[in-house]
Every structure is written in C-alpha cells, then in structure tokens.
Amino acid sequence: MTERKPPGVPFESWVDKQIREATERGAFDDLPGAGKPLASLDRPYDELWWIREKMAREGLSHLPASLRLRKEVEDAMDAASRAPSEREVRRIVEEANEKIRAGIRTPMDGPPLNLVPYDVEDVVARWRAQRD
C-alpha cells in the first residue's frame, strides 16, 4: 500500500518518488497494453467512457424497451431462417409473435413499436424456398 504524503514535502516530488520506486521494483513491467497506443486517443472526450467500455466488455446495452424488442424479433427471424427444421422455425416465430403481442398490449418506453405478428405459414414457406 502506498504511504501517505509526509507533511512539508511538495506533492509533485512525493509522487515522482513513488513512481521512481515502483519502476525500480518492476511494478510497471509487463503491464497489459505496454508499448501500444491508447485506443481512444483519436476520439473526442466522453465523460462516460468507462461506463461505455464496461458495458461493451460485458456485452450489455441500454435500449428503450421498444427498440430492444425490435432487435430481439430481428434476431429471432434471422435464427428462424437458419433453423434446422420446420418445427424449430415455427417455435421461433411463435415465440417472437408472443413477444410482439405482449409489446402491443402494454405501453413500452421508446419510439413506437411498429411491429405486427408474423404469419407463421409465410415464414415457413420462405424457409422452405431458401432450403431448396
């Protein structure tokens, strides 16, 4: 643990001494990213940079509920197009449709939802056509 700055010692020289001693101990050797430029040097300053980086690292996002549902449905339709069987396509589309119906029934934060349930038979027909 770092010792406290003694009274009467100028702050800058105390900090310089701490850095010098840590360097001599090898505390800065083999740090991750050593010798590499900072990734954010060319970006404008963002006071919430640490929150954005943590969210990106942990795969989190903050979207209004309506946009989040749109993204979920888009991902579900993509998954349905790659599904291995017709049964799986129907299951995925029905789950997406139930989420859409729930979103229509209850008001959501964000922009208007603008989604309607998908026609399961139409999606299955497109899936079949894609497979042929």
N, C-alpha and C positions, 0 to 999 in steps of 0.2 A: 504494500500500500504506500502511496506517496505521502511523504511527510508534509506537515503544514509549513507555510512560508514563515520563516522567522521574522519577528518584528525588526524594522530598521533595514532590512535588506530590500533593495529595489526589486520590484516584481519581475521585470524583464530578465535581470541577471539570475534570479532564482529559477525561472522557467528554463533559461538556457542551460543552467547547471543540471536540472532534471533531465533534459533531453540528452545532453552530453553523456551523463552517467548511464542512461538507458541504452544509448548507442554503444557505449563501451561494453555493457553487459550482453549485447547482442539481442536486445528486446525487439529491434526493428528488422532483424534478419528474417528472410523467408516469409514475409507478410503476403497474403493473397493480393494479387494485382501489382506487386512490386515491379517497377520499371514500365508499367503500362499507363497510357494517358487516361485521365478521368473521362468516363463515358458521357458525362453531362456538360463538358466544357463548352460545347458549341450551342447548347440550348439556353433559352432565356431563364432567368431566375424564377423558381417556383417555390413559394414558401411551404407548400405541402408535398414537396418532393419525397420526403421519407415515407409518407402515407401511401403515395402512388407506387413507390418501389416495393413496399411491403405487400401491398395488395397484388401487385404483379408477381412477386415471388411466391405468394401463397395461392395464386390463381383465383383471387377474389375480384368481384366487380360490384359496383353500386349503380344499378339502373333503376328507373321507375318501374313499378310492377308491370305496366302495360308493355314496355319495351322488353322487359325480361321474359314475359310470356311470348311475345313475338319471336324472340330468339330461341326459346325452348321449342316452339312449334316448328320453326325453320329447321332446327337440328333434328327434330323428330321426323320431318318429311325427308330429310337427307338420309337418315337412318333407314327409313322405310324403303327408299329407293335401292338401298344396298342390302336389304334383308334377304336371308337365305330361303325363306319360304313364304307362301301366300298367307299362311296363318299368322306369321310374325308381322307381315305388313298390316294385316287387319288389326292386330293387337296394338301396334304402334299408333296407327291412325285413330283408333277408338280412344286410346289414352289421350292423344292430342286433342281430339274433339271434346272430350270431357273437360279438359282444362280450359278450352275456349269457351264452352258453355258456362263454366263457373265464372270465368272472367267477364262474360256478358251479363250474368245475373248480378254480380256485385261490382260496385264502382271501384275503379282502380286509379292509383296515382299515375301521373304522367299523361302523355298525349293519348288521344282516343285509340282504342284497341284496333278497330277496323279489321277484325278477323271474323270469319264465319266458319262453322264446322265444315270440314272437308267431306266430300262424297266418297265414302269408302270404296264403292264399286269403281268409281273413276280412277282412284289412286291405284287400285289393284290392276285395272286394265292397263294403265301406264306402266306399272311394274312388269306385267306380262310382256308388253310390247318391247320394253327395254331388254328383257331377257332373251327375246327371240333374235 
